[in-house]
């Protein structure tokens, strides 16, 4: 594993597998495929829309998400006989506008989705690299921890940490992030193990490249596409986890708005007001569906072998 | 065979050890166990007594030894909410959880195995397309929301089934369907792809080129070999089943371990949390172990590995 020659040489650059015109060509081909793959395109457009809604929530939402008005509580959606266009999707038990709450709730889903996946991606990347690159006892240790995480449902770890730290946005991101790294670590490790022995890495090492250079020039670019695909598909799972935890009262706490929390409130008014618990579920389903569509397209384009 | 079982059993020892270590680190290093185990109303004297009783004034490695000793004797401490030893409270909930999990798994297997095989055999047909669409949609819909929608339809609108609780068979229907269909979605996809893999094998091509009827090829050659992945896939769904059960039990107020655990997390009842986490983890590990052994029995190639 030690670097044999100390002198660095420009030849190391020459053997690096990178060509930017080829990358552009790949991007173009990918975009063309996106337009042709209907579900991929639907996913991309939907997701752009949802991100737009989350970003511009204050301008889109007709009311403030927390503004209560008991005189209009549990108003049905506008297309029903008692509904009004003032509250297009109706109101909840405190007279808050459901549409505005859905619009603001998208922020929580996306923030938790992105931040948790970034955290678990980072942990998995570092552990996978350490495990694959250095081998030996580090590899053994990390792989045993991976086994332990695979052996029992990660939600148990989540609940355990949650019971110690207490609920909230930060805790939620932390627990989902810290329990979701296993798939990344395994993927990165196996990529590293196969790339490490390839000819261009060997020759790069022979002309004196150090570990860090091999890591950044040869290994990371090769791991990148699998990484993006796994991350995208993980965001979908994380959004559902967030909604489940918030639904159980362990995630986002009021007055913050989350789709899972809205569902839990709506569950109590099922007998009289079906809309309170129905719309947040539709919002979650559409968001997750969009991400799955996009992720499947990314996988087919970037990394067909993952299928 | 004995050697195979022995080796499989040995493999779970490091896993159990690491899980116990993770829990120890989480509880003892990130949080103050005394704060976690006592309610907020505890007096300083009570805190001191508990600190000494837990050995928290000792160095960390002695604490770990003590923790392992308690763990091995099934002593997870006293629940301050129930004022009783934690483990029996958790074990009391076992029958309810088993009932729900068993019924859900039955529904999942009954749905997923035939449908998964059928969509592989009729690959790219209309049926395959419909089933794949349902499975993608099922993956996108949060399980607990499906449960709420079922309550809305069958309990609120039609008045056919009870909204929540446990007791009669009618109480079991909605939670079992919610959990079972949730698990079957992923299972169907896995069974479809492993069946497709089998259908692409050489011996299937040979059987077909011999001029055997398609039904014989499917029933005799493909299905028998599909049994092995079905066992593995079913065991793999256990993790989904457990996480699904936690939420489903909350939706339907089903008095199982999941509901107990979620409430304990909510009230910071650490003794119950730890006991429930360990009991669930142990069960999952042992079911996986059993499936590994069954797998070895079904496939004679495995034990010579």
Interface residues (C-beta under 8 A of the other chain):
Chain A: X144 X145 X147 X148 X151 X152 X153 X154 X155 X156 X157 X159 X160 X161 X162 X163 X164 X165 X166 X236 X240 X243 X244 X247 X248 X249 X250 X260 X263 X266 X267 X270 X271 X274 X277 X278 X280 X281 X284 X285 X286 X288 X289 X292
Chain B: X12 X14 X15 X18 X19 X22 X23 X26 X27 X30 X31 X36 X136 X137 X139 X140 X141 X142 X143 X144 X145 X148 X149 X151 X152 X156 X163 X238 X239 X240 X242 X243 X246 X247 X250 X251 X261 X262 X264 X265 X266 X268 X269 X270 X273 X274 X277 X280 X281 X284 X285 X288
